[in-house]
Amino acid sequence: MQSQERAALALWLLQQAPMTTAEMAERLEMSWNGARALLIKISRTTPIYRDDESHTWRVLREGTEGEQA
């Protein structure tokens, strides 16, 4: 899978449900460090963030509060 495909799949997965970095790494067939780096890069241009309480990545939706990763 190419990097653009992984990024698109990661964003689509997060639109379905919040996921941990480990869950995302497994779904994208990559290392934990690679998945974390990808999610951080995606969070720079799209409204996703890491929830520090649940340790999950989430899509920021209207009416919710979140911090950038």
C-alpha positions as CSV (number, residue, x, y, z in Angstrom):
1,M,0.0,0.0,0.0
2,Q,1.4,3.4,-0.9
3,S,1.6,6.3,1.6
4,Q,-1.2,8.2,0.0
5,E,-3.4,5.2,0.2
6,R,-2.5,4.6,3.9
7,A,-3.3,8.3,4.7
8,A,-6.7,8.0,2.9
9,L,-7.5,4.7,4.7
10,A,-6.5,6.1,8.1
11,L,-8.8,9.1,7.7
12,W,-11.7,6.9,6.5
13,L,-11.2,4.5,9.5
14,L,-11.2,7.5,11.9
15,Q,-14.5,8.7,10.4
16,Q,-16.0,5.3,11.4
17,A,-14.7,5.1,15.0
18,P,-11.9,6.4,17.3
19,M,-8.8,4.2,17.2
20,T,-5.5,3.9,19.1
21,T,-2.2,4.2,17.4
22,A,-1.7,0.5,17.9
23,E,-5.0,-0.4,16.3
24,M,-4.3,2.0,13.4
25,A,-0.8,0.4,12.9
26,E,-2.4,-3.0,12.7
27,R,-5.1,-2.0,10.2
28,L,-2.5,-0.2,8.0
29,E,0.0,-3.0,8.3
30,M,2.8,-0.7,9.5
31,S,4.8,-0.1,12.7
32,W,3.4,1.8,15.7
33,N,6.0,4.6,15.1
34,G,5.0,4.8,11.4
35,A,1.3,5.0,12.2
36,R,1.9,7.7,14.9
37,A,4.0,9.7,12.4
38,L,1.3,9.4,9.7
39,L,-1.5,10.4,12.1
40,I,0.5,13.4,13.3
41,K,1.1,14.5,9.7
42,I,-2.6,14.0,8.8
43,S,-3.6,16.1,11.9
44,R,-1.7,19.1,10.5
45,T,-4.2,19.4,7.6
46,T,-7.4,17.6,8.7
47,P,-9.5,17.9,11.9
48,I,-8.2,14.9,13.7
49,Y,-6.7,14.8,17.2
50,R,-5.4,12.4,19.8
51,D,-7.6,12.3,22.9
52,D,-5.2,12.0,25.8
53,E,-7.8,10.5,28.2
54,S,-8.8,7.6,26.0
55,H,-5.5,7.4,24.0
56,T,-7.5,7.3,20.8
57,W,-7.3,9.4,17.6
58,R,-10.6,11.0,16.8
59,V,-12.2,13.3,14.2
60,L,-13.0,16.7,15.6
61,R,-16.7,17.2,14.9
62,E,-18.7,20.3,15.3
63,G,-19.7,20.9,18.9
64,T,-16.9,18.8,20.4
65,E,-13.7,20.0,22.0
66,G,-10.3,18.5,21.3
67,E,-6.6,19.4,21.1
68,Q,-4.2,19.0,18.2
69,A,-1.9,16.0,18.5
